[in-house]
Amino acid sequence: MPLIQRVMIVDDDPHIGQMLQGKIAAQGYDVHHHDRAKGTLEAALGFKAQLLLLDVMLGDGIGYEVARSIRKNPALYQIPILFQSVVGEERDIAHAFVEGGDGYLTKPYTVQELQSSLERMEQLAQDTEQVREPTGHRSLAYMRRVIDHCLFRNEHFALFYISVGGKEGTKSAEKNPYLESRLPSIAKAIRNTIANAGFYETVTAHMGSTHFMVKTRIDDRERFYRLVHEAIDKVVRTKDDVESGSKERRASVSPRDSGVRVTFKMAHTGQRNYTHAHELFDKISRHPDM
């Protein structure tokens, strides 16, 4: 069953609103039309909206302001926002994503373009809800939602990128049988350390292979780095048998010859005012190893 079943249209043109309502309802969605910026948040909460089709220019306000109120709200911040506008310049589209958007339709658009955008929003919703196997951590799409929620609420936090790889930091778990076997234990070590050390307001994401991202309180960053680094290091360098695979496979790999390197990178909101998650992702990708 699709995750998105209730779509809320915010457009001050009654003819466009009614037309969209009919076309989207014909695809099996429950649809509600709201015709102004004022009251959109309350209407979305009452309707329990799962997707917002939001016009940029409204008679009594700007759609970007509405989007920011959605991203700030604890009950709605995860829902996809699909902007629509008669303005389709590249800079306008880029700004819409900065303001919390996930997609952009330039008016006039076809039914096929609308349907494709709705399908992309459904895929995004599924990615956001995903719990990744075999680690049990949330997805990077979910982390992006959490970060934007915190940034729009002016909350301070630290963001860590954690990678476990070869000596040069380039060998992934798929190419390293030892790391592949240790992936569930690495994920468990991160979770257990967070729980046992009392790291509150912490969110973790598995980015694939042996790469993780963790958001924690800014005041906890030094203690988090030390304790989680120690926990991961202990897991990947233990001499116990690996947790999965045949006896022959367990005998074929060891921490001594695995060439393991644990890499931490970190950025935090005390360094500058970030506007959206991708700025932090870019900053952390360029940050030197800790």
C-alpha positions as CSV (number, residue, x, y, z in Angstrom):
1,M,0.0,0.0,0.0
2,P,1.3,3.5,-0.9
3,L,2.4,5.6,2.1
4,I,0.9,8.8,0.6
5,Q,-2.9,8.6,0.5
6,R,-3.9,12.1,1.6
7,V,-2.8,15.1,-0.6
8,M,-3.5,18.7,0.3
9,I,-3.5,21.3,-2.4
10,V,-2.7,24.9,-1.5
11,D,-3.7,27.2,-4.3
12,D,-5.6,30.5,-4.3
13,D,-7.0,30.1,-7.8
14,P,-10.3,28.2,-7.3
15,H,-10.4,26.9,-10.8
16,I,-6.9,25.5,-10.7
17,G,-7.6,24.1,-7.2
18,Q,-10.7,22.3,-8.3
19,M,-9.1,21.0,-11.5
20,L,-6.1,19.6,-9.5
21,Q,-8.4,18.1,-6.9
22,G,-10.2,16.2,-9.6
23,K,-7.1,15.0,-11.4
24,I,-5.4,13.8,-8.2
25,A,-8.5,12.2,-6.7
26,A,-8.9,10.3,-10.0
27,Q,-5.5,8.6,-9.2
28,G,-6.9,7.2,-5.9
29,Y,-5.9,9.9,-3.4
30,D,-8.0,11.6,-0.8
31,V,-7.6,15.3,-1.6
32,H,-8.3,18.5,0.3
33,H,-8.1,22.0,-1.3
34,H,-7.0,25.0,0.8
35,D,-7.1,28.4,-0.9
36,R,-4.9,30.6,1.2
37,A,-1.6,30.7,3.1
38,K,-3.4,31.6,6.3
39,G,-4.6,28.5,8.2
40,T,-2.6,26.1,6.0
41,L,-0.7,24.5,8.9
42,E,-3.9,24.0,10.9
43,A,-5.7,22.6,7.9
44,A,-2.9,20.2,7.2
45,L,-2.9,19.0,10.7
46,G,-6.6,18.5,10.7
47,F,-6.6,16.7,7.4
48,K,-3.5,14.7,8.4
49,A,-1.9,15.6,5.1
50,Q,0.8,13.2,3.8
51,L,1.8,15.4,0.8
52,L,1.5,19.2,0.2
53,L,1.1,20.5,-3.3
54,L,1.9,24.1,-2.6
55,D,1.7,27.2,-4.8
56,V,4.6,29.6,-4.4
57,M,2.6,32.8,-4.9
58,L,-0.6,32.9,-2.8
59,G,-3.0,35.8,-2.4
60,D,-2.2,36.4,1.3
61,G,1.4,35.2,1.5
62,I,4.3,33.2,0.1
63,G,4.4,29.4,-0.2
64,Y,7.9,29.4,1.2
65,E,6.6,30.7,4.5
66,V,4.0,27.9,4.6
67,A,6.7,25.3,3.8
68,R,8.9,26.6,6.7
69,S,6.0,26.3,9.1
70,I,5.4,22.7,8.0
71,R,9.1,21.8,8.4
72,K,9.1,23.3,11.9
73,N,6.0,21.4,13.1
74,P,6.8,18.1,15.0
75,A,3.8,16.3,13.5
76,L,4.3,17.3,9.8
77,Y,8.0,18.0,9.2
78,Q,8.5,14.7,7.4
79,I,5.9,15.0,4.7
80,P,7.0,15.8,1.1
81,I,6.3,19.3,-0.2
82,L,5.8,19.7,-4.0
83,F,6.0,23.3,-5.0
84,Q,4.2,24.7,-8.1
85,S,4.7,28.1,-9.8
86,V,4.5,29.9,-13.1
87,V,8.1,30.9,-12.4
88,G,10.5,28.2,-13.4
89,E,14.0,29.8,-13.4
90,E,16.8,27.6,-12.1
91,R,17.5,30.0,-9.2
92,D,13.8,29.9,-8.2
93,I,13.8,26.1,-8.2
94,A,17.0,26.0,-6.2
95,H,15.6,28.4,-3.6
96,A,12.4,26.2,-3.3
97,F,14.6,23.3,-2.1
98,V,16.3,25.6,0.4
99,E,12.9,26.5,1.8
100,G,12.1,22.9,2.4
101,G,10.7,21.7,-0.9
102,D,11.2,18.2,-2.4
103,G,10.0,18.9,-5.9
104,Y,9.0,21.7,-8.3
105,L,6.4,21.9,-11.1
106,T,6.4,24.8,-13.4
107,K,2.9,25.8,-14.6
108,P,1.4,24.9,-16.9
109,Y,2.3,21.2,-16.6
110,T,0.8,18.0,-18.0
111,V,-1.1,15.3,-16.2
112,Q,1.9,13.0,-16.9
113,E,4.3,15.5,-15.3
114,L,2.0,15.7,-12.2
115,Q,1.8,11.9,-12.0
116,S,5.6,11.5,-12.3
117,S,6.1,14.1,-9.5
118,L,3.6,12.3,-7.3
119,E,5.4,9.0,-7.9
120,R,8.7,10.7,-6.9
121,M,7.2,12.0,-3.7
122,E,5.9,8.5,-2.9
123,Q,9.4,7.1,-3.4
124,L,10.8,9.8,-1.1
125,A,8.2,9.0,1.5
126,Q,9.2,5.4,1.4
127,D,12.9,6.2,1.6
128,T,12.2,8.4,4.6
129,E,10.4,5.7,6.4
130,Q,12.9,3.0,5.6
131,V,14.8,1.1,8.3
132,R,17.9,-0.2,6.6
133,E,19.0,-3.8,6.8
134,P,21.0,-5.4,8.3
135,T,21.8,-2.5,10.6
136,G,18.4,-1.4,11.9
137,H,19.3,2.3,11.5
138,R,17.2,4.8,9.6
139,S,17.9,6.1,6.1
140,L,19.8,9.2,5.0
141,A,16.5,10.6,3.7
142,Y,15.1,10.5,7.3
143,M,18.3,12.2,8.6
144,R,17.8,15.0,6.1
145,R,14.3,15.5,7.4
146,V,15.5,15.6,11.0
147,I,18.3,18.1,10.2
148,D,16.0,20.5,8.3
149,H,13.5,20.3,11.2
150,C,16.2,21.3,13.6
151,L,17.6,24.0,11.4
152,F,14.2,25.6,10.7
153,R,13.6,25.6,14.5
154,N,17.1,27.2,15.1
155,E,18.2,24.3,17.3
156,H,21.9,23.6,17.8
157,F,23.4,20.1,17.2
158,A,26.5,18.3,15.9
159,L,26.6,16.0,12.9
160,F,29.0,13.1,12.6
161,Y,30.0,11.1,9.5
162,I,31.5,7.7,10.5
163,S,33.2,5.5,8.0
164,V,34.9,2.1,8.6
165,G,37.1,1.1,5.7
166,G,40.5,0.1,4.5
167,K,43.8,1.7,5.3
168,E,43.3,4.3,2.6
169,G,39.7,4.8,3.6
170,T,38.4,3.6,0.2
171,K,37.8,-0.1,0.7
172,S,34.1,-0.7,1.2
173,A,32.5,-3.5,3.2
174,E,31.4,-5.2,-0.1
175,K,35.0,-5.6,-1.1
176,N,36.2,-6.5,2.4
177,P,34.8,-9.8,3.8
178,Y,35.9,-8.9,7.3
179,L,34.1,-5.5,7.3
180,E,31.0,-7.1,5.7
181,S,30.8,-9.6,8.5
182,R,31.2,-6.9,11.1
183,L,28.6,-4.5,9.8
184,P,25.8,-5.6,12.2
185,S,28.2,-5.4,15.2
186,I,29.3,-1.9,14.1
187,A,25.7,-0.7,13.9
188,K,24.9,-2.3,17.3
189,A,28.0,-0.7,18.9
190,I,26.8,2.7,17.8
191,R,23.3,2.1,19.1
192,N,24.4,0.6,22.4
193,T,26.9,3.4,23.1
194,I,24.2,6.0,22.5
195,A,21.8,4.2,24.8
196,N,24.2,3.4,27.6
197,A,26.1,6.7,27.7
198,G,22.9,8.7,27.8
199,F,23.2,10.6,24.5
200,Y,19.8,12.2,24.2
201,E,18.3,13.8,21.1
202,T,20.4,11.6,19.0
203,V,19.5,10.2,15.5
204,T,21.4,7.7,13.5
205,A,21.4,6.9,9.8
206,H,23.0,4.1,7.8
207,M,24.2,5.5,4.5
208,G,25.2,2.1,3.0
209,S,28.2,-0.2,3.3
210,T,30.0,0.7,6.5
211,H,29.1,4.4,6.5
212,F,26.9,6.1,9.1
213,M,25.7,9.6,10.0
214,V,24.8,10.6,13.5
215,K,23.2,13.8,14.9
216,T,23.7,14.5,18.5
217,R,23.7,17.4,20.9
218,I,26.4,20.0,20.3
219,D,27.6,19.8,23.9
220,D,28.0,16.0,23.6
221,R,30.2,16.0,20.5
222,E,33.6,15.4,22.2
223,R,32.3,12.6,24.5
224,F,30.4,11.1,21.6
225,Y,33.4,10.9,19.4
226,R,35.6,9.3,22.1
227,L,33.1,6.7,23.3
228,V,31.7,5.7,19.9
229,H,35.2,5.6,18.4
230,E,36.3,3.2,21.2
231,A,33.2,1.0,20.7
232,I,33.7,0.7,17.0
233,D,37.4,0.1,17.3
234,K,36.8,-2.7,19.8
235,V,34.4,-4.4,17.4
236,V,36.5,-4.3,14.3
237,R,39.7,-5.3,16.0
238,T,38.4,-8.1,18.2
239,K,39.9,-11.5,17.7
240,D,36.6,-13.3,18.2
241,D,35.1,-15.1,15.3
242,V,33.0,-13.0,13.0
243,E,29.2,-13.2,13.5
244,S,28.1,-14.6,10.2
245,G,29.3,-16.9,7.4
246,S,30.7,-20.4,7.2
247,K,33.6,-21.8,9.4
248,E,35.8,-21.6,6.3
249,R,34.9,-17.9,5.8
250,R,35.4,-17.1,9.5
251,A,38.8,-18.6,9.4
252,S,39.8,-16.7,6.2
253,V,39.5,-13.2,7.7
254,S,41.0,-11.6,10.8
255,P,41.4,-8.1,12.2
256,R,45.1,-8.4,11.8
257,D,45.1,-8.5,8.0
258,S,41.8,-6.5,7.4
259,G,43.6,-3.1,7.3
260,V,40.7,-1.4,9.2
261,R,40.5,2.3,9.5
262,V,37.8,4.1,11.4
263,T,37.2,7.7,10.2
264,F,35.2,10.4,11.9
265,K,34.2,13.8,10.4
266,M,32.1,16.4,12.2
267,A,30.4,19.7,11.7
268,H,28.1,21.6,14.0
269,T,25.8,24.6,14.0
270,G,27.9,26.6,16.3
271,Q,30.4,27.2,13.4
272,R,27.9,29.0,11.1
273,N,24.2,29.5,10.3
274,Y,23.2,26.6,8.0
275,T,20.0,27.0,6.0
276,H,19.3,23.3,5.0
277,A,20.6,19.8,5.4
278,H,22.6,19.7,2.1
279,E,24.8,22.6,3.3
280,L,25.8,20.5,6.3
281,F,26.3,17.4,4.2
282,D,28.6,19.4,2.0
283,K,30.5,20.9,4.9
284,I,31.0,17.5,6.5
285,S,32.2,15.9,3.3
286,R,35.0,18.5,3.1
287,H,35.9,18.4,6.8
288,P,39.3,16.9,7.7
289,D,39.3,13.6,9.6
290,M,39.2,13.9,13.4
